[in-house]
C-alpha cells in the first residue's frame, strides 16, 4: 500500500513494499552491471540496448523506460556531450576515449528500480576522468544526507556545492525523483538547492538520486529526436544514480554496485 505522511504526498514504504523495492533495485543494478561490461570500442549503442533488454527478460523484469511517453529504447545510453535520454542506435558506434552514460530502470513484480553509471572507454582525458570522479563522489555525498530528520534541500544542495569546487556545473533541467510503482513519484530531487524545498526526510521514503554534472555550462538542449539531451556547449557530461531508501539507521542503497572511481576528498572551498 502507498502511504502518505502528509509531507507533500510523499509515499512512505513499509514491509513487503520494501521487499519489492529491494528486489527491483538489485535487479536494476545487475542489469546495469552486465550492460556496462559490454561497453568497448566498435560496439553500437543499439547492441547494448538490445542486450540490456535480454538481461531484463532473463531476470524476470522489463524496462521501465520503453514506451514511457513514447520513449523507444529499453535503456538510456548517452555518449560524451549527451547528458541523458540517449536512445540506442545501430549506427551509433562507441569509440576509444568516449564516456558512455547508461541509465537502467526496470519493473520487477510491479516495483521499479532505477540506476545509472558513466563508463570510460579506453584512455580518457584527465579532465574527463576528474569529471567522472567528482560526479560519482557527489552522489555519495548526497546519499550521506539521506537520513531521518534531514532536510531534502541539504541533500540536493550538497551535489552542486561539491562539484562546483572543481568548476563543474549541475544540470537544472532534469532532476532525480521518488519512485515506487511509478517511475516518477514525489518528491523531485534536484542537484541544487532551489530554496523552495521544504521536505523533511523520513524512514520509508525512496529517492532516485542522480547527479548530472557538466564540464562546462549547465545549460542543455534536446536534439531533434525529442529525447537526447546534450550540453549546449557540447562539452562532456557525467551521470551517476542510485535508488536510496531512508531507514531509521540511515541510507540504504537499493541498487548496490562497486564504485567506478576511488573515493576522493573535496578540494578546499
C-alpha positions in Angstrom: 0.0 0.0 0.0 1.1 3.5 -0.8 1.1 5.6 2.4 1.4 9.4 2.6 2.8 11.0 5.7 1.3 14.4 5.0 4.6 15.6 3.8 3.5 16.8 0.4 2.1 13.5 -0.5 5.4 11.6 -0.5 4.9 7.8 -0.1 6.2 6.0 3.0 7.0 2.4 2.2 7.0 -0.4 4.7 7.1 -4.2 5.0 6.5 -6.2 1.8 6.7 -2.9 -0.2 10.3 -2.6 0.8 11.0 -6.2 -0.1 9.6 -5.5 -3.6 11.7 -2.3 -4.0 14.9 -4.1 -2.8 14.4 -6.9 -5.4 13.7 -4.4 -8.1 16.7 -2.3 -7.2 19.0 -5.3 -7.1 17.7 -6.4 -10.5 18.3 -2.9 -12.0 21.9 -3.0 -10.6 22.5 -6.4 -12.0 21.3 -5.4 -15.5 23.3 -2.2 -15.3 26.5 -4.1 -14.5 26.0 -6.5 -17.3 25.3 -3.7 -19.8 28.3 -1.7 -18.7 30.5 -4.7 -19.2 29.6 -4.7 -22.9 31.0 -1.2 -23.5 34.1 -1.2 -25.7 35.2 0.3 -29.0 33.3 -0.9 -32.0 30.1 -1.8 -30.2 27.0 0.1 -31.2 24.6 1.7 -28.6 21.9 -0.3 -30.3 23.6 -3.6 -29.4 23.9 -2.6 -25.8 20.2 -1.6 -25.7 19.2 -5.0 -27.1 21.4 -6.9 -24.8 20.0 -5.0 -21.8 16.5 -5.9 -22.8 17.5 -9.6 -22.8 19.2 -9.2 -19.4 15.9 -7.8 -18.1 13.9 -10.6 -19.5 16.3 -13.2 -18.1 15.8 -11.6 -14.7 12.0 -11.7 -14.9 11.7 -8.0 -15.4 11.1 -5.5 -18.1 12.1 -1.9 -19.0 10.6 0.9 -17.0 11.6 3.3 -19.9 10.3 1.5 -23.0 7.1 3.3 -24.1 7.3 5.9 -21.4 5.9 9.0 -23.0 6.9 7.4 -26.3 10.5 6.6 -25.5 11.7 3.9 -27.8 14.7 2.4 -26.0 15.0 -0.2 -23.3 17.7 1.9 -21.5 19.1 5.4 -21.9 22.5 5.3 -23.4 24.3 8.6 -23.9 27.8 9.5 -25.2 30.1 12.3 -24.3 28.2 15.6 -24.6 24.9 13.7 -24.4 23.6 14.2 -20.9 20.8 11.8 -20.6 17.9 10.1 -22.5 20.0 8.9 -25.4 18.4 6.1 -27.5 20.5 3.2 -28.6 21.0 3.0 -32.4 22.8 0.6 -34.7 24.8 3.4 -36.3 26.0 4.9 -33.1 29.4 3.3 -32.6 31.3 3.6 -29.4 34.9 4.8 -29.8 38.0 4.8 -27.7 38.1 7.9 -25.5 34.3 8.1 -25.2 32.3 8.2 -21.9 29.1 6.2 -22.1 26.3 7.0 -19.7 23.9 4.1 -19.1 20.7 4.6 -17.2 18.7 1.4 -16.4 15.2 1.3 -15.0 13.4 -2.0 -14.5 9.9 -3.1 -13.4 10.1 -6.3 -11.3 6.8 -7.6 -9.8 5.3 -4.2 -10.2 8.1 -2.3 -8.4 10.7 -0.1 -10.0 14.5 0.0 -9.6 16.5 2.8 -11.3 20.2 3.5 -11.5 22.9 4.9 -13.8 26.6 5.0 -14.3 29.2 6.6 -16.6 31.7 4.2 -18.3 35.0 5.4 -19.7 36.1 3.7 -22.9 39.8 3.0 -23.0 42.1 6.0 -22.3 40.1 9.2 -21.5 41.4 12.7 -20.9 42.5 13.5 -17.3 39.9 16.3 -17.1 37.2 13.9 -18.1 38.3 11.4 -15.5 38.1 14.2 -13.0 34.6 14.9 -14.1 33.6 11.3 -13.6 35.2 11.1 -10.1 33.6 14.3 -9.0 30.2 13.3 -10.2 30.3 9.8 -8.6 31.6 11.4 -5.4 28.8 14.0 -5.3 26.3 11.1 -5.5 27.8 9.6 -2.4 27.9 12.9 -0.6 24.2 13.4 -1.4 23.5 9.9 -0.1 25.2 10.7 3.2 22.5 13.3 3.7 19.6 10.8 3.2 19.0 10.4 7.0 15.8 10.6 9.1 15.1 14.2 10.1 17.4 15.6 7.5 16.2 18.2 5.0 15.9 17.3 1.4 17.2 20.7 0.4 20.5 19.9 2.1 20.8 16.6 0.2 20.1 18.4 -3.1 22.3 21.3 -2.4 25.3 19.1 -1.5 25.7 18.0 -5.1 26.2 21.4 -6.6 28.2 22.5 -3.6 30.6 19.6 -4.1 31.1 19.8 -7.9 31.5 23.5 -8.2 34.7 23.2 -6.2 36.1 21.6 -9.3 34.5 24.2 -11.6 31.8 21.8 -12.8 28.1 22.6 -13.1 24.9 20.7 -12.4 22.1 20.3 -14.9 19.0 22.0 -13.7 16.5 20.9 -16.4 16.5 17.3 -15.2 16.2 16.1 -11.6 16.0 13.0 -9.5 12.7 11.8 -8.1 10.9 9.5 -5.8 9.8 6.1 -7.1 7.9 3.0 -6.2 5.2 1.5 -8.5 5.6 4.5 -10.8 8.9 5.7 -12.3 8.5 9.3 -11.2 6.8 9.9 -7.9 7.1 12.7 -5.3 9.4 14.4 -4.4 11.6 15.9 -7.1 15.3 15.6 -6.2 17.2 18.3 -8.0 21.0 18.5 -7.8 20.9 22.0 -6.3 19.0 23.8 -3.5 16.3 25.8 -5.2 15.4 27.5 -1.9 11.8 26.2 -2.2 12.3 22.6 -0.9 10.6 22.2 2.5 10.6 18.4 2.7 11.9 16.7 5.9 13.2 13.2 5.2 11.6 10.2 7.0 12.1 6.5 7.1 10.4 4.7 4.3 11.0 7.4 1.7 12.6 6.1 -1.5 14.6 8.5 -3.7 16.4 8.2 -7.0 19.4 10.5 -6.5 21.1 11.2 -9.8 23.7 13.9 -10.3 24.1 15.1 -13.9 27.2 17.2 -14.0 28.8 19.1 -16.9 32.3 20.1 -17.6 31.2 23.5 -19.0 27.8 25.2 -18.9 24.9 23.6 -17.1 22.6 24.5 -19.9 21.3 21.7 -22.1 19.2 21.4 -25.2 17.2 18.5 -26.7 18.0 17.1 -30.1 15.6 16.5 -33.0 14.7 13.0 -31.8 12.8 14.7 -29.0 14.7 12.9 -26.3 18.5 13.1 -26.3 19.6 16.0 -24.1 23.1 17.5 -24.9 25.2 20.1 -23.3 24.7 23.5 -25.0 28.5 24.0 -25.4 28.9 20.3 -26.4 31.5 19.7 -23.6 31.3 16.4 -21.7 28.7 15.4 -19.2 28.6 12.7 -16.5 25.7 10.9 -14.8 25.5 8.6 -11.8 22.4 7.4 -10.0 21.3 5.2 -7.1 17.9 4.3 -5.7 18.1 5.0 -2.0 15.8 4.1 0.9 15.8 6.2 4.1 15.8 3.9 7.1 16.0 4.6 10.9 19.7 3.7 10.7 20.4 5.9 7.7 20.6 5.5 3.9 20.3 2.1 2.3 21.4 1.8 -1.4 18.8 -0.4 -3.1 20.9 -0.6 -6.3 24.3 -1.7 -4.9 27.3 -1.9 -7.1 31.1 -1.4 -6.9 32.2 2.2 -7.3 33.7 3.1 -10.7 36.2 5.6 -9.2 38.2 5.8 -6.0 36.6 8.0 -3.3 38.1 11.5 -3.3 38.4 14.3 -0.9 36.9 17.7 -1.8 39.4 20.4 -2.6 39.3 23.3 -0.1 36.4 25.7 -0.6 
